Amino acid sequence: ELGRQSFVAELLNAKPKDFSVQSDAVMAGSVVNTSAGTRVDFIVGSEDVDMVLDLRANIIVTARFIGVNGVAPTGGAAATEVLNVSPVNSRRERYFWLSRTEAGEYEIVVKLSETDIGESPYVLNVAGGPPVNHLGSGRKGLATAAYPSGAGVPTGPAMASKVDFIAGTPIDFDVDLRDEFGNVATIDTETDLLVKYSRQSSGEIVTGSIVRSFEGNKTGHGYKASVTLPRTGTYGVTAQLGPVSVCLPVTEDANAVNVSITRECILDANVVAAQTDPTMSLLQGSGTSAVMAGDRISLHVVPLDAFGNIVAEVQSRLFTRYTVNITSLIPA
């Protein structure tokens, strides 16, 4: 006769290590990179776990916006969204996806019940898409502005006003390129955007150094071209996005009947001399060489700035005091 036997039935569950997370986007560990408006698909794989346990596994995925340019969102923008996860299929895979039109960083958390799986939490970096508001695109909204570095970006009518730049003083030229969702567009700053200053008197060309100012859809100019022009003169300013010219048509009323006309797309840059530099200036005339006693001599100063530009007489007298000292005479 068999005696009674007792046993304990343990309900087994899938474990977080049994699952993996992959994406069709570019992944680097827990970081996923994409562009605004692009759908990103994810796969939660579970091929090494028992099918019964797999069917019972509760996979939960959430997403939330965590900010742009280091600034965290507030209010509803910071809300967490629960994403739909498909049932496991015969290939032992589950799917979820998301698409975001606002550039910035998003946190994606993938859990088995209460435990992260894969390399969760993931960070989805959403960059701006290609520019769509350049000349000829049919989309408005492009803005450009040239101003002395550190002086602040001009706004309103000041954007269409000519400014005299001082030789040797850094100049910033800002270009606002946006994607179809209003984010700062993503371009290659080395090859895509070219800002040139062409000196009209000599044909000399100086090219601006392009940097991106910020991400996202806030107000402002997304790209900055910085340049220093050491020679005086009038420079024609051009900006190109690939083979396409970039400009801001400036319209104004031609007369009382409000006929709109268009003038320069991008205003010329006029560069004037800096303050007189005595070490660079020239002293000319008969008095600069040996003379005989009683001879009438003449001296005149050619005021130059540190870059060898001639300083206008009015400007020179305003900032410079001239004195002549006679130290010795050669006997006749």
C-alpha positions in Angstrom: 0.0 0.0 0.0 1.4 3.3 -1.0 1.5 5.9 1.6 0.4 9.4 1.1 2.9 11.8 -0.6 2.8 15.6 -0.6 4.4 18.0 -3.1 4.6 21.7 -3.8 3.5 23.0 -7.1 5.5 26.1 -8.1 4.1 28.4 -10.8 6.9 29.3 -13.1 7.2 32.6 -14.9 9.4 34.0 -17.6 12.4 36.0 -16.5 13.6 39.3 -17.8 16.8 37.7 -19.1 14.7 35.6 -21.4 13.8 38.7 -23.5 15.7 41.1 -25.9 14.8 44.4 -27.5 15.8 45.4 -31.0 14.9 48.2 -33.3 15.0 49.0 -37.1 16.5 52.4 -36.2 20.2 53.0 -35.4 20.9 51.7 -31.9 24.0 52.2 -29.8 23.4 50.3 -26.6 20.4 51.9 -25.0 20.4 54.9 -27.3 18.2 54.9 -30.4 18.6 57.6 -33.1 15.9 58.8 -35.6 14.4 61.9 -37.2 11.2 63.7 -36.7 8.1 62.1 -38.2 9.9 58.8 -38.8 8.2 55.6 -37.5 10.5 53.5 -35.3 9.6 49.9 -34.9 10.8 47.7 -32.0 10.9 43.9 -31.5 10.7 42.2 -28.2 12.2 38.7 -28.8 11.7 35.7 -26.5 12.8 32.6 -28.5 14.5 30.8 -25.6 11.5 30.8 -23.2 8.8 28.2 -22.9 5.8 29.1 -25.1 3.4 28.7 -22.2 5.4 31.1 -20.1 5.8 33.4 -23.0 2.1 33.7 -23.5 1.7 34.5 -19.9 4.4 37.2 -19.8 3.1 40.7 -19.3 5.3 43.1 -21.3 4.6 46.8 -20.6 6.1 49.7 -22.6 5.9 53.4 -21.8 7.3 56.5 -23.4 7.7 60.1 -22.3 9.3 63.3 -23.5 12.3 64.1 -21.3 13.4 67.4 -23.0 15.5 69.2 -25.6 18.7 71.2 -25.2 18.9 70.0 -21.6 15.5 71.6 -20.7 13.0 69.3 -19.2 9.3 69.6 -20.2 6.6 70.7 -17.9 2.8 70.0 -17.6 1.2 67.8 -20.2 4.4 67.6 -22.3 6.0 65.5 -19.5 3.1 63.0 -19.4 3.9 59.3 -19.7 2.2 57.4 -22.5 1.5 53.6 -22.5 2.3 52.1 -25.9 0.4 49.2 -27.5 2.4 45.9 -27.5 1.3 43.2 -29.9 0.7 39.6 -28.7 3.5 37.2 -29.2 3.5 35.5 -32.6 4.8 32.2 -33.9 8.3 33.6 -34.3 8.3 34.4 -30.5 8.2 38.2 -31.2 6.2 41.1 -29.9 6.1 44.5 -31.6 5.6 48.1 -30.7 6.3 51.4 -32.4 6.2 55.1 -32.0 6.7 58.2 -34.1 7.4 61.7 -32.8 7.3 65.0 -34.7 8.9 67.2 -32.0 12.7 67.0 -31.8 14.3 66.1 -28.5 14.9 63.1 -26.2 12.3 60.5 -25.3 12.6 57.8 -22.6 11.2 54.4 -23.5 10.8 51.9 -20.7 10.3 48.2 -21.5 9.3 46.0 -18.6 8.4 42.4 -17.8 5.8 43.2 -15.1 7.9 45.5 -12.9 11.4 44.7 -14.1 13.3 46.3 -17.0 14.3 44.0 -19.8 17.0 44.4 -22.4 18.9 47.7 -21.8 15.7 49.5 -20.7 15.3 52.4 -20.2 16.1 53.4 -23.7 16.6 57.0 -24.9 15.2 57.9 -28.3 17.0 60.9 -29.8 14.7 62.6 -32.4 16.5 65.0 -34.6 15.0 67.5 -37.0 14.3 66.4 -40.5 15.6 67.9 -43.8 15.1 71.6 -44.4 11.9 72.6 -46.3 11.8 76.4 -45.9 14.7 77.4 -48.2 14.2 79.5 -51.3 12.2 77.7 -54.0 10.7 75.1 -51.6 7.3 76.7 -51.5 7.4 76.9 -47.8 7.7 80.2 -45.9 9.4 80.9 -42.6 13.0 81.3 -43.5 14.8 84.1 -41.7 18.4 85.4 -41.8 20.2 88.0 -39.8 23.8 89.4 -39.8 25.1 91.3 -36.7 28.3 91.9 -34.7 29.1 88.9 -32.6 27.9 89.4 -29.0 25.5 92.3 -29.9 22.4 90.1 -30.0 20.3 89.0 -32.9 18.4 91.9 -34.6 14.6 91.6 -34.8 11.8 93.3 -36.6 12.8 96.2 -39.0 16.4 96.0 -37.7 16.8 92.7 -39.6 16.5 94.7 -42.8 18.8 97.6 -41.8 22.3 97.9 -43.1 25.0 97.8 -40.4 28.6 98.9 -40.6 30.9 96.3 -39.2 34.3 97.1 -37.7 37.3 95.4 -39.3 38.6 92.5 -37.3 35.4 92.2 -35.2 33.7 88.8 -35.5 30.4 88.8 -37.4 27.6 86.3 -36.9 25.2 85.4 -39.7 22.3 83.4 -38.6 20.1 81.2 -40.8 16.9 79.6 -39.6 16.3 76.3 -41.4 13.3 74.3 -40.4 11.9 70.9 -41.2 8.2 70.2 -42.1 7.3 70.1 -38.4 9.0 73.4 -37.4 12.1 71.8 -35.8 15.5 73.1 -36.6 16.4 71.0 -39.6 19.3 68.6 -39.6 22.1 69.3 -42.1 25.8 68.6 -42.5 27.5 71.8 -41.3 30.7 70.9 -43.2 29.1 70.5 -46.6 25.4 71.5 -46.8 25.3 75.2 -45.8 27.8 77.7 -47.3 27.9 81.4 -46.3 30.3 83.5 -48.3 31.5 87.1 -48.0 32.8 88.4 -51.3 34.8 91.7 -51.2 33.5 93.7 -54.2 36.7 95.6 -54.9 39.1 92.7 -55.0 37.0 89.5 -55.3 38.4 88.2 -52.1 36.1 85.5 -50.6 35.9 84.7 -46.9 33.7 81.7 -45.8 31.8 81.5 -42.6 32.3 78.7 -40.0 28.9 77.0 -39.5 27.7 75.7 -36.1 24.3 74.6 -34.9 22.8 76.8 -32.3 20.0 74.6 -30.8 17.6 71.7 -31.3 13.9 71.6 -31.3 11.2 74.1 -32.4 11.8 77.1 -30.2 12.0 80.6 -31.7 15.4 81.6 -33.1 17.9 80.8 -35.7 19.1 77.2 -35.8 22.5 77.8 -37.5 25.2 80.4 -37.1 28.0 81.3 -39.6 30.8 83.2 -37.9 33.5 85.1 -39.8 36.0 87.9 -39.2 36.7 90.4 -42.0 40.0 92.2 -41.6 39.8 94.4 -44.7 37.5 97.3 -45.3 35.1 97.5 -48.1 31.6 96.3 -49.2 31.1 92.5 -49.1 28.3 90.8 -51.0 26.8 88.1 -48.7 25.5 84.8 -50.1 24.1 81.7 -48.5 23.6 78.4 -50.2 22.0 75.2 -49.1 23.6 72.7 -51.4 23.0 74.2 -54.9 20.1 76.3 -53.8 20.4 80.0 -52.8 19.0 80.8 -49.4 17.6 84.3 -48.9 15.0 86.4 -47.2 13.1 88.5 -49.7 12.5 91.9 -48.1 9.3 93.6 -49.3 8.2 97.2 -48.7 5.5 99.5 -50.0 6.6 101.3 -53.0 4.0 104.1 -52.8 0.7 105.0 -51.3 -1.2 102.4 -53.2 0.8 99.7 -51.4 2.5 98.1 -54.4 4.9 95.6 -53.0 8.5 95.5 -54.3 11.4 93.3 -53.4 14.9 94.5 -52.7 18.1 92.6 -51.6 17.5 89.1 -50.3 20.6 89.4 -48.0 22.0 92.8 -47.3 25.6 93.6 -48.2 28.1 93.9 -45.3 30.0 97.2 -45.1 33.3 96.9 -43.2 34.9 100.1 -41.9 38.4 100.6 -40.4 39.0 100.0 -36.7 40.7 102.5 -34.5 44.1 103.9 -35.5 47.0 101.7 -34.5 50.1 104.0 -34.1 52.5 101.0 -34.6 50.9 100.3 -38.0 50.5 103.9 -39.2 52.8 105.6 -41.6 54.7 108.9 -41.3 55.5 110.4 -44.7 57.0 113.6 -46.1 60.3 115.4 -46.6 60.8 115.5 -42.8 61.3 111.8 -42.5 64.9 112.0 -43.9 68.0 114.1 -43.2 67.4 117.8 -44.1 69.6 121.0 -43.9 69.0 123.6 -41.3 66.5 126.2 -42.5 64.9 123.8 -45.0 61.1 123.8 -45.0 59.9 120.3 -44.3 56.5 118.6 -44.4 55.2 115.7 -42.5 51.9 113.9 -42.7 50.5 110.8 -41.1 48.7 108.0 -42.9 46.6 106.5 -40.1 46.1 102.8 -40.3 44.4 100.3 -38.1 45.9 97.0 -36.9 45.0 95.3 -40.2 46.5 98.0 -42.5 43.3 99.7 -43.4 43.4 103.4 -43.9 41.4 105.2 -41.2 39.3 108.1 -42.3 40.6 111.5 -41.3 37.5 112.4 -39.3 37.7 109.1 -37.4 41.4 109.4 -37.0 41.2 112.9 -35.4 38.4 111.8 -33.2 40.4 109.0 -31.5 44.1 110.0 -32.0 46.1 113.0 -30.8 49.1 113.9 -33.0 52.3 115.6 -31.7 55.6 116.3 -33.4 58.8 116.5 -31.4 62.1 117.8 -33.0 65.0 116.2 -31.3 68.0 117.5 -33.2 69.1 119.6 -36.2 72.0 118.8 -38.5 74.2 122.0 -39.0 74.4 123.4 -42.5 
